[in-house]
């Protein structure tokens, strides 16, 4: 069964990559956005540029993705 964060990210169109360590990386659909979410066991690390910023629970990671998904769609409407 797929992680709920990954399932939601894929549904919203984010780029999801499984790494060799079997952890996930989520990237923005917009290449100019310099953030990514990297899975670390049951948490998600928000990385901006190449600097880790926050350690998020799954629900917080989904809220972060929702905000960026909604913001992206509002700009394109």
C-alpha positions as CSV (number, residue, x, y, z in Angstrom):
1,X,0.0,0.0,0.0
2,X,1.3,3.4,-1.0
3,X,2.1,6.0,1.7
4,X,-0.8,8.5,2.1
5,X,1.5,11.5,1.4
6,X,2.7,9.9,-1.9
7,X,-0.8,8.9,-2.9
8,X,-2.1,12.5,-2.4
9,X,1.0,14.0,-4.0
10,X,0.5,11.9,-7.1
11,X,-3.2,12.7,-7.3
12,X,-2.3,16.4,-7.3
13,X,0.3,16.0,-10.0
14,X,3.5,16.4,-8.0
15,X,6.6,14.6,-9.2
16,X,7.2,11.6,-6.9
17,X,10.5,9.6,-7.1
18,X,11.4,6.5,-5.2
19,X,15.0,6.6,-4.2
20,X,17.4,3.6,-3.8
21,X,16.9,3.6,-0.1
22,X,13.2,3.0,-0.7
23,X,12.4,6.5,0.6
24,X,10.4,9.0,-1.5
25,X,11.2,12.4,-2.8
26,X,8.4,14.8,-3.8
27,X,9.1,17.7,-6.2
28,X,7.1,20.7,-7.4
29,X,5.4,20.5,-10.8
30,X,7.1,23.9,-11.5
31,X,10.9,23.6,-12.1
32,X,11.5,27.1,-10.8
33,X,10.4,26.1,-7.3
34,X,13.4,25.1,-5.3
35,X,11.7,23.0,-2.6
36,X,11.4,19.3,-2.2
37,X,10.0,16.9,0.4
38,X,12.2,14.0,1.3
39,X,10.9,11.0,3.3
40,X,12.9,10.1,6.4
41,X,11.3,7.1,8.0
42,X,7.8,8.3,9.0
43,X,8.6,12.0,8.7
44,X,9.1,14.4,5.8
45,X,11.9,16.9,5.5
46,X,11.2,20.1,3.7
47,X,14.3,21.1,1.8
48,X,14.6,24.5,0.2
49,X,17.5,25.0,-2.1
50,X,19.8,22.3,-0.6
51,X,19.1,23.3,3.0
52,X,16.8,21.2,5.2
53,X,14.2,23.6,6.8
54,X,11.5,21.6,8.7
55,X,10.7,18.1,9.7
56,X,7.0,17.3,9.1
57,X,4.5,14.7,10.1
58,X,2.5,13.1,7.2
59,X,-0.5,15.3,7.8
60,X,1.7,18.4,7.8
61,X,3.3,17.3,4.6
62,X,-0.1,16.9,3.0
63,X,-1.1,20.4,4.2
64,X,2.1,21.8,2.6
65,X,1.4,20.1,-0.7
66,X,-2.3,21.2,-0.6
67,X,-1.2,24.8,-0.2
68,X,1.1,24.6,-3.1
69,X,-1.4,22.7,-5.3
70,X,-4.1,25.2,-4.6
71,X,-1.8,28.2,-5.1
72,X,-0.6,26.8,-8.4
73,X,-4.1,26.3,-9.7
74,X,-5.3,29.7,-8.6
75,X,-2.5,31.3,-10.6
76,X,-3.4,29.3,-13.7
77,X,-7.2,30.2,-13.5
